[in-house]
Amino acid sequence: MREQRAHGAHGADGADGRLRAFVRVRVGGLPGSFWVLWCGSLVNRLGAMVNPFLSLYLTEVRGVSIGATGLVLTVVGVGSVISQPLGGVITDRFGRRVALTGGMLANGAVLLTLGHAQTLPAITAAGFALGVTIDLYRPAAQALVADTVPGADRTRAFGLLLWSVNLGFSAAMVMGGYLATHDFQLLFWVDAAACAIFGLLVWLAVPEPHRPDREQAGGAFRNVLRDRVMLAFAGVVVVYGIVFQQALVTLPLAMGDNGLSGGAYGVVMSVNGIVVIAVQPLIGHRLAPFDKSRILACGFTIAAGGNAAVTLASGTVGYALAVAVWSVGEVLVFAVTAALVADLAPARLRGRYNGLLGMAWGTGFLIAPLVGTRLLVAGAPALWLTCAVLCLAAASAQLALAPAIRARALTPTDEPTAPKEVLS
């Protein structure tokens, strides 16, 4: 009996040790500043309820027509293209903490303004301001990761940030739907509060990383635009962004054409969140040894397969399987993209480089409805096969860029200069 108890104790210790090792290899060794950012990002996404329900709010609560709602959403999109380049300039000129906290507080104020706007001109103006402020913080957040996390761990760190975004967003969709049935104004207040918590958390708990002297910390955005490698990579991101956005733009329309309801679309899109949440912890820590361009090309190729598979789908299960495939590609792409930009960007221009990356995403998202809806008119197979071809083109372009990107590997002086506190 005593031997059995001892054996059981050893077994428990072994299982406990394996669990600790499992957790350590995925989340261990990253700076405390990163985990503050991670927690803030999770809180922010838990409260990010206004954007997904904005069209419903405008039509049901404010009585805005469908056409005018489309105009407001387009104006929000135009503002979002400006958002990250502006945030990048603020990040490099005034510091990471100022840009992130200021951007979050500004976004919260705009959300409350939009929630109280009643006339169409006021709603449209607030919508543009929402687009401008919604991602002001993002270049600062990405620069903070690059500043504080060693190069070998950045892919893992950015992957964990993606994980927090998907965790928060998945919960926000459920909570937002519940709150919307009671009082839409609650969405605006919760979203604004989450923005304020994120901004103040970073301001109070994250030290400003060391930056070059003021006279060397500037530099116009044209300095980034002279970087042909970065511009080419931004072009690749635009192409993938066009495809990525079809999940929100044309997938519900295509499913509707097949006689499937909005509820079926919700189920299919929930698969995306489930796959990202499940897959990222399993593979994120394994990506660091591999060439980032090859990882991206692999992600684009998997996404091509998922988009091609949509042409075979006719029911909810078929669409869900196709989305599951392209979601694996999404994990690879988003885990590596920001880390690659961190490799390309000089420390003093990290904000602007991340701003250009955000502008590339925004441009792709703006083009997506124009391209997607016209292709869907020609037939769903034309749409999804074109998306597959675009993904393969992005993969080929990324592989062609790979030698130039490898030649721009970070020097030791570009390694983190922030305090070295580490949570093991």
C-alpha positions as a Markdown table, in Angstrom:
| # | Residue | x | y | z |
|---|---|---|---|---|
| 1 | Met | 0.0 | 0.0 | 0.0 |
| 2 | Arg | 2.8 | 2.4 | 0.9 |
| 3 | Glu | 4.5 | 1.6 | -2.4 |
| 4 | Gln | 1.3 | 2.3 | -4.2 |
| 5 | Arg | 1.0 | 5.7 | -2.5 |
| 6 | Ala | 4.6 | 6.5 | -3.3 |
| 7 | His | 4.2 | 5.5 | -6.9 |
| 8 | Gly | 1.1 | 7.7 | -7.1 |
| 9 | Ala | 2.9 | 10.6 | -5.6 |
| 10 | His | 5.8 | 10.2 | -8.1 |
| 11 | Gly | 3.2 | 10.0 | -10.9 |
| 12 | Ala | 1.6 | 13.2 | -9.7 |
| 13 | Asp | 4.9 | 14.9 | -9.5 |
| 14 | Gly | 5.8 | 13.7 | -13.0 |
| 15 | Ala | 2.5 | 15.0 | -14.4 |
| 16 | Asp | 3.0 | 18.3 | -12.6 |
| 17 | Gly | 6.5 | 18.6 | -13.9 |
| 18 | Arg | 5.3 | 17.9 | -17.5 |
| 19 | Leu | 2.6 | 20.5 | -17.1 |
| 20 | Arg | 5.1 | 23.1 | -15.9 |
| 21 | Ala | 7.4 | 22.3 | -18.8 |
| 22 | Phe | 4.5 | 22.6 | -21.2 |
| 23 | Val | 3.6 | 26.0 | -19.9 |
| 24 | Arg | 7.2 | 27.2 | -19.6 |
| 25 | Val | 8.2 | 26.5 | -23.2 |
| 26 | Arg | 5.2 | 28.4 | -24.4 |
| 27 | Val | 5.0 | 31.4 | -22.1 |
| 28 | Gly | 8.2 | 31.4 | -20.1 |
| 29 | Gly | 11.1 | 33.8 | -20.4 |
| 30 | Leu | 9.2 | 36.8 | -21.6 |
| 31 | Pro | 9.6 | 40.2 | -19.9 |
| 32 | Gly | 7.1 | 41.4 | -17.4 |
| 33 | Ser | 6.3 | 44.4 | -19.6 |
| 34 | Phe | 5.1 | 42.0 | -22.3 |
| 35 | Trp | 2.7 | 40.4 | -20.0 |
| 36 | Val | 1.3 | 43.8 | -18.9 |
| 37 | Leu | 0.7 | 44.5 | -22.6 |
| 38 | Trp | -0.8 | 41.0 | -23.1 |
| 39 | Cys | -3.3 | 41.5 | -20.2 |
| 40 | Gly | -4.2 | 45.0 | -21.5 |
| 41 | Ser | -4.7 | 43.6 | -25.0 |
| 42 | Leu | -7.0 | 40.9 | -23.6 |
| 43 | Val | -9.0 | 43.4 | -21.6 |
| 44 | Asn | -9.3 | 45.7 | -24.6 |
| 45 | Arg | -10.6 | 42.9 | -26.8 |
| 46 | Leu | -13.0 | 41.7 | -24.2 |
| 47 | Gly | -14.6 | 45.2 | -24.4 |
| 48 | Ala | -14.3 | 45.6 | -28.2 |
| 49 | Met | -18.1 | 45.3 | -28.8 |
| 50 | Val | -19.0 | 48.4 | -30.8 |
| 51 | Asn | -17.4 | 47.7 | -34.1 |
| 52 | Pro | -18.9 | 44.2 | -34.7 |
| 53 | Phe | -22.4 | 45.5 | -33.9 |
| 54 | Leu | -22.1 | 49.0 | -35.4 |
| 55 | Ser | -24.2 | 48.4 | -38.5 |
| 56 | Leu | -26.9 | 46.8 | -36.4 |
| 57 | Tyr | -26.9 | 49.7 | -34.0 |
| 58 | Leu | -27.2 | 52.3 | -36.8 |
| 59 | Thr | -30.1 | 50.6 | -38.5 |
| 60 | Glu | -32.1 | 49.4 | -35.4 |
| 61 | Val | -31.4 | 52.1 | -32.8 |
| 62 | Arg | -30.7 | 55.3 | -34.9 |
| 63 | Gly | -32.9 | 54.4 | -37.8 |
| 64 | Val | -30.2 | 54.9 | -40.4 |
| 65 | Ser | -31.0 | 53.4 | -43.8 |
| 66 | Ile | -28.9 | 50.5 | -45.1 |
| 67 | Gly | -27.3 | 52.8 | -47.8 |
| 68 | Ala | -26.4 | 55.4 | -45.3 |
| 69 | Thr | -25.1 | 52.8 | -42.9 |
| 70 | Gly | -22.8 | 51.6 | -45.7 |
| 71 | Leu | -21.5 | 55.1 | -46.1 |
| 72 | Val | -20.8 | 55.4 | -42.4 |
| 73 | Leu | -18.9 | 52.1 | -42.4 |
| 74 | Thr | -16.9 | 53.2 | -45.4 |
| 75 | Val | -16.0 | 56.4 | -43.7 |
| 76 | Val | -14.8 | 54.4 | -40.7 |
| 77 | Gly | -12.7 | 52.3 | -43.0 |
| 78 | Val | -11.1 | 55.4 | -44.6 |
| 79 | Gly | -10.3 | 56.7 | -41.1 |
| 80 | Ser | -8.7 | 53.4 | -40.2 |
| 81 | Val | -6.3 | 53.6 | -43.1 |
| 82 | Ile | -4.9 | 56.8 | -41.6 |
| 83 | Ser | -4.9 | 55.4 | -38.0 |
| 84 | Gln | -1.8 | 53.3 | -37.9 |
| 85 | Pro | 0.5 | 55.6 | -39.9 |
| 86 | Leu | -0.5 | 58.5 | -37.6 |
| 87 | Gly | 0.0 | 56.2 | -34.6 |
| 88 | Gly | 3.4 | 55.3 | -35.9 |
| 89 | Val | 4.6 | 58.9 | -36.2 |
| 90 | Ile | 3.3 | 59.6 | -32.6 |
| 91 | Thr | 5.1 | 56.5 | -31.4 |
| 92 | Asp | 8.5 | 57.4 | -32.7 |
| 93 | Arg | 8.2 | 61.1 | -31.8 |
| 94 | Phe | 6.7 | 61.0 | -28.4 |
| 95 | Gly | 7.3 | 57.5 | -27.1 |
| 96 | Arg | 5.5 | 54.2 | -26.9 |
| 97 | Arg | 3.6 | 54.9 | -23.7 |
| 98 | Val | 2.3 | 58.3 | -24.8 |
| 99 | Ala | 1.1 | 56.9 | -28.1 |
| 100 | Leu | -0.6 | 53.8 | -26.6 |
| 101 | Thr | -2.2 | 55.5 | -23.6 |
| 102 | Gly | -3.2 | 58.6 | -25.6 |
| 103 | Gly | -4.6 | 56.4 | -28.5 |
| 104 | Met | -6.7 | 54.3 | -26.1 |
| 105 | Leu | -8.1 | 57.3 | -24.2 |
| 106 | Ala | -8.9 | 59.1 | -27.5 |
| 107 | Asn | -10.6 | 56.0 | -28.8 |
| 108 | Gly | -12.7 | 55.7 | -25.6 |
| 109 | Ala | -13.8 | 59.3 | -25.9 |
| 110 | Val | -14.8 | 58.9 | -29.5 |
| 111 | Leu | -16.8 | 55.8 | -28.7 |
| 112 | Leu | -18.8 | 57.7 | -26.1 |
| 113 | Thr | -19.3 | 60.6 | -28.6 |
| 114 | Leu | -20.5 | 58.1 | -31.3 |
| 115 | Gly | -22.9 | 56.5 | -28.8 |
| 116 | His | -24.6 | 59.9 | -28.2 |
| 117 | Ala | -24.5 | 61.2 | -31.8 |
| 118 | Gln | -28.0 | 61.3 | -33.2 |
| 119 | Thr | -27.9 | 63.1 | -36.6 |
| 120 | Leu | -26.4 | 61.5 | -39.7 |
| 121 | Pro | -23.7 | 64.2 | -40.1 |
| 122 | Ala | -22.7 | 63.8 | -36.4 |
| 123 | Ile | -22.7 | 60.0 | -36.7 |
| 124 | Thr | -20.6 | 60.2 | -39.9 |
| 125 | Ala | -18.1 | 62.6 | -38.3 |
| 126 | Ala | -17.8 | 60.4 | -35.2 |
| 127 | Gly | -17.4 | 57.3 | -37.4 |
| 128 | Phe | -14.5 | 58.9 | -39.1 |
| 129 | Ala | -12.9 | 59.8 | -35.8 |
| 130 | Leu | -13.5 | 56.2 | -34.6 |
| 131 | Gly | -11.6 | 54.9 | -37.7 |
| 132 | Val | -8.7 | 57.3 | -37.0 |
| 133 | Thr | -8.4 | 56.4 | -33.3 |
| 134 | Ile | -9.3 | 52.7 | -33.4 |
| 135 | Asp | -5.7 | 51.5 | -34.1 |
| 136 | Leu | -3.7 | 54.5 | -33.0 |
| 137 | Tyr | -2.2 | 52.4 | -30.3 |
| 138 | Arg | -1.2 | 49.4 | -32.4 |
| 139 | Pro | 2.2 | 50.6 | -33.7 |
| 140 | Ala | 3.2 | 51.5 | -30.2 |
| 141 | Ala | 2.1 | 48.1 | -28.9 |
| 142 | Gln | 4.1 | 46.3 | -31.6 |
| 143 | Ala | 7.1 | 48.6 | -31.1 |
| 144 | Leu | 7.0 | 47.8 | -27.3 |
| 145 | Val | 7.2 | 44.1 | -28.1 |
| 146 | Ala | 10.1 | 44.7 | -30.4 |
| 147 | Asp | 11.8 | 46.9 | -27.8 |
| 148 | Thr | 11.4 | 44.5 | -24.9 |
| 149 | Val | 11.5 | 41.0 | -26.3 |
| 150 | Pro | 14.7 | 39.5 | -27.7 |
| 151 | Gly | 14.6 | 38.7 | -31.4 |
| 152 | Ala | 14.6 | 34.9 | -30.9 |
| 153 | Asp | 11.4 | 35.2 | -28.8 |
| 154 | Arg | 9.5 | 37.8 | -30.9 |
| 155 | Thr | 7.6 | 35.3 | -33.1 |
| 156 | Arg | 6.3 | 33.5 | -30.0 |
| 157 | Ala | 5.5 | 36.8 | -28.3 |
| 158 | Phe | 3.5 | 38.2 | -31.3 |
| 159 | Gly | 1.7 | 34.8 | -31.5 |
| 160 | Leu | 0.7 | 35.1 | -27.9 |
| 161 | Leu | -0.6 | 38.6 | -28.5 |
| 162 | Leu | -2.7 | 37.2 | -31.4 |
| 163 | Trp | -4.0 | 34.6 | -29.0 |
| 164 | Ser | -5.1 | 37.2 | -26.5 |
| 165 | Val | -6.9 | 39.1 | -29.2 |
| 166 | Asn | -8.8 | 36.0 | -30.3 |
| 167 | Leu | -9.7 | 35.0 | -26.7 |
| 168 | Gly | -11.0 | 38.5 | -26.0 |
| 169 | Phe | -12.8 | 38.9 | -29.3 |
| 170 | Ser | -14.6 | 35.5 | -29.0 |
| 171 | Ala | -15.9 | 36.4 | -25.5 |
| 172 | Ala | -16.8 | 40.0 | -26.7 |
| 173 | Met | -19.0 | 38.7 | -29.4 |
| 174 | Val | -21.1 | 36.7 | -26.9 |
| 175 | Met | -21.2 | 39.4 | -24.3 |
| 176 | Gly | -21.9 | 42.1 | -26.9 |
| 177 | Gly | -24.8 | 40.1 | -28.3 |
| 178 | Tyr | -26.3 | 39.8 | -24.8 |
| 179 | Leu | -25.8 | 43.5 | -24.0 |
| 180 | Ala | -27.2 | 44.6 | -27.3 |
| 181 | Thr | -30.5 | 42.9 | -26.6 |
| 182 | His | -30.8 | 44.9 | -23.4 |
| 183 | Asp | -29.3 | 48.3 | -24.1 |
| 184 | Phe | -27.0 | 49.2 | -27.0 |
| 185 | Gln | -25.5 | 52.1 | -25.0 |
| 186 | Leu | -23.9 | 49.6 | -22.7 |
| 187 | Leu | -21.7 | 48.5 | -25.6 |
| 188 | Phe | -20.2 | 52.0 | -25.9 |
| 189 | Trp | -19.6 | 52.3 | -22.2 |
| 190 | Val | -18.0 | 48.9 | -21.8 |
| 191 | Asp | -15.8 | 49.4 | -24.9 |
| 192 | Ala | -14.7 | 52.9 | -23.7 |
| 193 | Ala | -14.0 | 51.5 | -20.2 |
| 194 | Ala | -11.8 | 48.7 | -21.7 |
| 195 | Cys | -9.9 | 51.3 | -23.7 |
| 196 | Ala | -9.2 | 53.4 | -20.6 |
| 197 | Ile | -8.1 | 50.3 | -18.5 |
| 198 | Phe | -5.7 | 49.2 | -21.2 |
| 199 | Gly | -4.2 | 52.7 | -21.7 |
| 200 | Leu | -3.8 | 53.4 | -18.0 |
| 201 | Leu | -2.4 | 49.9 | -17.3 |
| 202 | Val | 0.4 | 50.5 | -19.7 |
| 203 | Trp | 1.0 | 54.0 | -18.5 |
| 204 | Leu | 1.3 | 52.9 | -14.9 |
| 205 | Ala | 3.1 | 49.5 | -15.3 |
| 206 | Val | 5.3 | 49.6 | -18.4 |
| 207 | Pro | 8.5 | 51.7 | -18.3 |
| 208 | Glu | 9.3 | 53.7 | -21.5 |
| 209 | Pro | 12.0 | 51.7 | -23.4 |
| 210 | His | 15.2 | 53.6 | -24.0 |
| 211 | Arg | 15.1 | 55.4 | -27.3 |
| 212 | Pro | 17.7 | 57.4 | -29.2 |
| 213 | Asp | 18.2 | 61.1 | -28.5 |
| 214 | Arg | 15.4 | 63.4 | -29.5 |
| 215 | Glu | 17.2 | 64.8 | -32.5 |
| 216 | Gln | 17.8 | 61.3 | -33.8 |
| 217 | Ala | 14.4 | 59.8 | -32.9 |
| 218 | Gly | 12.5 | 61.7 | -35.6 |
| 219 | Gly | 12.5 | 61.2 | -39.3 |
| 220 | Ala | 9.7 | 61.7 | -41.8 |
| 221 | Phe | 7.5 | 58.9 | -43.0 |
| 222 | Arg | 9.3 | 59.2 | -46.3 |
| 223 | Asn | 12.3 | 57.4 | -44.7 |
| 224 | Val | 10.1 | 54.3 | -44.5 |
| 225 | Leu | 8.8 | 54.8 | -48.0 |
| 226 | Arg | 12.4 | 54.6 | -49.3 |
| 227 | Asp | 12.7 | 51.1 | -48.0 |
| 228 | Arg | 12.0 | 49.0 | -51.0 |
| 229 | Val | 12.0 | 45.7 | -49.1 |
| 230 | Met | 9.4 | 47.0 | -46.6 |
| 231 | Leu | 7.3 | 48.5 | -49.4 |
| 232 | Ala | 7.3 | 45.1 | -51.2 |
| 233 | Phe | 6.4 | 43.3 | -48.1 |
| 234 | Ala | 3.5 | 45.8 | -47.5 |
| 235 | Gly | 2.3 | 45.0 | -51.0 |
| 236 | Val | 2.2 | 41.3 | -50.1 |
| 237 | Val | 0.2 | 42.2 | -47.0 |
| 238 | Val | -2.3 | 44.2 | -49.1 |
| 239 | Val | -2.9 | 41.1 | -51.3 |
| 240 | Tyr | -3.4 | 38.8 | -48.4 |
| 241 | Gly | -5.6 | 41.4 | -46.6 |
| 242 | Ile | -8.0 | 41.4 | -49.6 |
| 243 | Val | -8.4 | 37.7 | -49.2 |
| 244 | Phe | -8.6 | 37.7 | -45.4 |
| 245 | Gln | -11.4 | 40.2 | -45.3 |
| 246 | Gln | -13.7 | 38.1 | -47.6 |
| 247 | Ala | -14.6 | 36.1 | -44.5 |
| 248 | Leu | -16.5 | 39.2 | -43.3 |
| 249 | Val | -17.5 | 40.7 | -46.6 |
| 250 | Thr | -18.6 | 37.9 | -49.1 |
| 251 | Leu | -18.6 | 34.7 | -47.1 |
| 252 | Pro | -22.0 | 35.5 | -45.4 |
| 253 | Leu | -23.4 | 36.5 | -48.8 |
| 254 | Ala | -22.1 | 33.3 | -50.5 |
| 255 | Met | -23.6 | 31.2 | -47.7 |
| 256 | Gly | -26.9 | 33.0 | -48.0 |
| 257 | Asp | -26.9 | 32.2 | -51.8 |
| 258 | Asn | -26.7 | 28.6 | -50.7 |
| 259 | Gly | -29.7 | 28.9 | -48.5 |
| 260 | Leu | -27.9 | 29.1 | -45.2 |
| 261 | Ser | -28.9 | 31.4 | -42.4 |
| 262 | Gly | -27.1 | 34.1 | -40.5 |
| 263 | Gly | -27.0 | 31.6 | -37.6 |
| 264 | Ala | -25.1 | 29.1 | -39.8 |
| 265 | Tyr | -22.6 | 31.9 | -40.7 |
| 266 | Gly | -22.1 | 32.6 | -37.0 |
| 267 | Val | -21.3 | 28.9 | -36.3 |
| 268 | Val | -18.9 | 28.8 | -39.2 |
| 269 | Met | -17.0 | 32.0 | -38.0 |
| 270 | Ser | -16.8 | 30.6 | -34.5 |
| 271 | Val | -14.7 | 27.8 | -35.9 |
| 272 | Asn | -12.1 | 30.4 | -36.9 |
| 273 | Gly | -11.8 | 31.6 | -33.3 |
| 274 | Ile | -11.7 | 28.0 | -31.9 |
| 275 | Val | -9.0 | 27.0 | -34.4 |
| 276 | Val | -6.8 | 30.0 | -33.6 |
| 277 | Ile | -7.2 | 29.6 | -29.9 |
| 278 | Ala | -6.4 | 25.9 | -30.0 |
| 279 | Val | -3.6 | 25.9 | -32.6 |
| 280 | Gln | -1.5 | 29.0 | -31.6 |
| 281 | Pro | -0.3 | 27.6 | -28.2 |
| 282 | Leu | 0.6 | 24.3 | -29.9 |
| 283 | Ile | 2.8 | 25.7 | -32.7 |
| 284 | Gly | 3.7 | 29.3 | -31.7 |
| 285 | His | 6.8 | 28.4 | -29.7 |
| 286 | Arg | 8.0 | 26.1 | -32.5 |
| 287 | Leu | 8.2 | 28.8 | -35.2 |
| 288 | Ala | 11.3 | 30.7 | -34.0 |
| 289 | Pro | 14.0 | 28.5 | -35.6 |
| 290 | Phe | 12.4 | 28.8 | -39.0 |
| 291 | Asp | 12.8 | 31.5 | -41.7 |
| 292 | Lys | 9.9 | 34.0 | -41.3 |
| 293 | Ser | 9.4 | 34.3 | -45.1 |
| 294 | Arg | 9.0 | 30.6 | -45.4 |
| 295 | Ile | 6.5 | 30.5 | -42.6 |
| 296 | Leu | 4.5 | 33.3 | -44.3 |
| 297 | Ala | 4.6 | 31.5 | -47.6 |
| 298 | Cys | 3.4 | 28.3 | -45.9 |
| 299 | Gly | 0.6 | 30.3 | -44.2 |
| 300 | Phe | -0.5 | 31.9 | -47.5 |
| 301 | Thr | -0.4 | 28.4 | -49.2 |
| 302 | Ile | -2.6 | 26.9 | -46.5 |
| 303 | Ala | -5.0 | 29.8 | -46.8 |
| 304 | Ala | -5.1 | 29.2 | -50.6 |
| 305 | Gly | -6.2 | 25.6 | -49.9 |
| 306 | Gly | -8.9 | 26.8 | -47.5 |
| 307 | Asn | -10.3 | 29.3 | -50.0 |
| 308 | Ala | -10.2 | 26.7 | -52.8 |
| 309 | Ala | -12.1 | 24.3 | -50.5 |
| 310 | Val | -15.0 | 26.8 | -50.2 |
| 311 | Thr | -15.9 | 26.1 | -53.8 |
| 312 | Leu | -16.8 | 22.5 | -52.7 |
| 313 | Ala | -18.9 | 23.6 | -49.8 |
| 314 | Ser | -22.7 | 23.6 | -49.8 |
| 315 | Gly | -23.6 | 23.1 | -46.2 |
| 316 | Thr | -22.6 | 24.4 | -42.8 |
| 317 | Val | -20.1 | 21.6 | -42.2 |
| 318 | Gly | -18.4 | 22.1 | -45.5 |
| 319 | Tyr | -17.9 | 25.8 | -45.0 |
| 320 | Ala | -16.7 | 25.2 | -41.4 |
| 321 | Leu | -14.1 | 22.7 | -42.6 |
| 322 | Ala | -12.8 | 25.2 | -45.2 |
| 323 | Val | -12.7 | 28.0 | -42.6 |
| 324 | Ala | -10.8 | 25.6 | -40.3 |
| 325 | Val | -8.1 | 25.1 | -43.0 |
| 326 | Trp | -7.6 | 28.8 | -43.7 |
| 327 | Ser | -7.6 | 29.6 | -40.0 |
| 328 | Val | -4.4 | 27.5 | -39.6 |
| 329 | Gly | -2.8 | 29.6 | -42.3 |
| 330 | Glu | -4.0 | 32.7 | -40.4 |
| 331 | Val | -2.2 | 31.6 | -37.3 |
| 332 | Leu | 1.1 | 31.3 | -39.2 |
| 333 | Val | 0.7 | 34.7 | -41.0 |
| 334 | Phe | -0.3 | 36.8 | -38.0 |
| 335 | Ala | 2.3 | 35.2 | -35.7 |
| 336 | Val | 5.1 | 36.2 | -38.1 |
| 337 | Thr | 4.1 | 39.4 | -39.8 |
| 338 | Ala | 4.8 | 41.9 | -37.0 |
| 339 | Ala | 7.9 | 40.0 | -36.0 |
| 340 | Leu | 9.3 | 40.3 | -39.6 |
| 341 | Val | 8.6 | 44.1 | -39.5 |
| 342 | Ala | 10.5 | 44.3 | -36.2 |
| 343 | Asp | 13.4 | 42.7 | -38.0 |
| 344 | Leu | 13.3 | 45.2 | -40.8 |
| 345 | Ala | 12.7 | 48.4 | -38.8 |
| 346 | Pro | 15.5 | 50.5 | -37.2 |
| 347 | Ala | 14.7 | 51.0 | -33.5 |
| 348 | Arg | 14.1 | 54.8 | -34.0 |
| 349 | Leu | 11.5 | 54.1 | -36.8 |
| 350 | Arg | 9.7 | 51.1 | -35.4 |
| 351 | Gly | 6.5 | 53.1 | -34.9 |
| 352 | Arg | 6.5 | 54.3 | -38.5 |
| 353 | Tyr | 7.3 | 50.8 | -39.9 |
| 354 | Asn | 4.4 | 49.3 | -38.0 |
| 355 | Gly | 2.2 | 52.2 | -39.1 |
| 356 | Leu | 3.0 | 51.3 | -42.8 |
| 357 | Leu | 2.1 | 47.7 | -41.9 |
| 358 | Gly | -1.2 | 48.8 | -40.5 |
| 359 | Met | -1.8 | 51.0 | -43.6 |
| 360 | Ala | -1.2 | 47.9 | -45.8 |
| 361 | Trp | -3.8 | 45.9 | -43.8 |
| 362 | Gly | -6.3 | 48.8 | -44.0 |
| 363 | Thr | -5.8 | 49.2 | -47.8 |
| 364 | Gly | -6.4 | 45.5 | -48.3 |
| 365 | Phe | -9.6 | 45.7 | -46.2 |
| 366 | Leu | -10.8 | 48.7 | -48.2 |
| 367 | Ile | -10.2 | 47.0 | -51.5 |
| 368 | Ala | -11.8 | 43.7 | -50.4 |
| 369 | Pro | -15.5 | 44.7 | -50.7 |
| 370 | Leu | -14.9 | 46.2 | -54.2 |
| 371 | Val | -13.1 | 43.1 | -55.5 |
| 372 | Gly | -15.1 | 40.5 | -53.6 |
| 373 | Thr | -18.6 | 41.6 | -54.4 |
| 374 | Arg | -17.9 | 41.9 | -58.1 |
| 375 | Leu | -16.3 | 38.5 | -58.2 |
| 376 | Leu | -19.3 | 37.0 | -56.3 |
| 377 | Val | -21.6 | 38.4 | -59.0 |
| 378 | Ala | -19.7 | 36.3 | -61.5 |
| 379 | Gly | -20.2 | 33.3 | -59.3 |
| 380 | Ala | -18.9 | 31.9 | -56.0 |
| 381 | Pro | -16.3 | 29.6 | -57.7 |
| 382 | Ala | -14.8 | 32.7 | -59.4 |
| 383 | Leu | -14.5 | 34.5 | -56.1 |
| 384 | Trp | -12.9 | 31.7 | -54.1 |
| 385 | Leu | -10.6 | 30.4 | -56.8 |
| 386 | Thr | -9.4 | 34.0 | -57.3 |
| 387 | Cys | -8.7 | 34.3 | -53.6 |
| 388 | Ala | -6.7 | 31.0 | -53.8 |
| 389 | Val | -4.6 | 32.4 | -56.7 |
| 390 | Leu | -4.0 | 35.6 | -54.8 |
| 391 | Cys | -2.8 | 33.7 | -51.8 |
| 392 | Leu | -0.4 | 31.6 | -54.0 |
| 393 | Ala | 0.8 | 34.9 | -55.6 |
| 394 | Ala | 1.5 | 36.3 | -52.1 |
| 395 | Ala | 3.4 | 33.1 | -51.2 |
| 396 | Ser | 5.6 | 33.4 | -54.3 |
| 397 | Ala | 6.3 | 37.0 | -53.8 |
| 398 | Gln | 7.2 | 36.4 | -50.1 |
| 399 | Leu | 9.7 | 33.7 | -51.1 |
| 400 | Ala | 11.2 | 36.1 | -53.7 |
| 401 | Leu | 11.6 | 38.7 | -51.0 |
| 402 | Ala | 13.2 | 36.2 | -48.5 |
| 403 | Pro | 16.9 | 36.7 | -49.4 |
| 404 | Ala | 16.6 | 40.5 | -49.1 |
| 405 | Ile | 14.8 | 40.1 | -45.7 |
| 406 | Arg | 17.4 | 37.7 | -44.4 |
| 407 | Ala | 20.1 | 40.2 | -45.4 |
| 408 | Arg | 18.4 | 42.8 | -43.2 |
| 409 | Ala | 18.8 | 40.7 | -40.0 |
| 410 | Leu | 18.9 | 42.7 | -36.8 |
| 411 | Thr | 22.3 | 43.8 | -35.5 |
| 412 | Pro | 23.0 | 43.3 | -31.7 |
| 413 | Thr | 22.4 | 47.1 | -31.2 |
| 414 | Asp | 18.8 | 46.6 | -32.2 |
| 415 | Glu | 18.2 | 44.1 | -29.4 |
| 416 | Pro | 15.9 | 45.1 | -26.5 |
| 417 | Thr | 17.1 | 48.0 | -24.4 |
| 418 | Ala | 14.2 | 48.1 | -21.9 |
| 419 | Pro | 14.5 | 46.8 | -18.4 |
| 420 | Lys | 15.2 | 43.0 | -18.4 |
| 421 | Glu | 12.6 | 41.9 | -15.8 |
| 422 | Val | 11.5 | 38.4 | -16.8 |
| 423 | Leu | 8.6 | 36.2 | -15.7 |
| 424 | Ser | 9.7 | 32.6 | -15.8 |
